Amino acid sequence: MGGFKHLVVVKFKEDVVVEGILKGMEKLASEVDAVKSFEWGQDIESPEMLRQGYTHAFLMTFEKKEDYTAFTSHPSHIEFSATFVTAIDKFVVLDFPSVLAKSPA
């Protein structure tokens, strides 16, 4: 698929209802046309020493960096980010142009 990726890896705070945050992220991705795809997952395999407490990963794909830049200033993103940041204990964000090394079958 290529494009520009926005990857967020998080550890939620203990008292957070994660399902509500997931629904909010799915709603955000559906509201912003610049988001070409959105996927997420919860770690179920990695040993704790490797995952370092992180539990969930979120990946959004954009056609180009400029679409991602527009997304960051979109009112829906700004509003959701205020909620999201209060729900997480720690996080890592990577924003990068992707290189497609093997196409999906």
Salt bridges, closest charged atoms under 4 A:
GLU31 OE2 - LYS27 NZ 2.59
ASP43 OD2 - ARG51 NE 3.30
GLU48 OE1 - ARG51 NH2 3.32
GLU63 OE2 - LYS36 NZ 3.89
ASP67 OD1 - LYS64 NZ 3.45
ASP89 OD2 - LYS11 NZ 3.32
ASP95 OD1 - HIS6 ND1 2.43
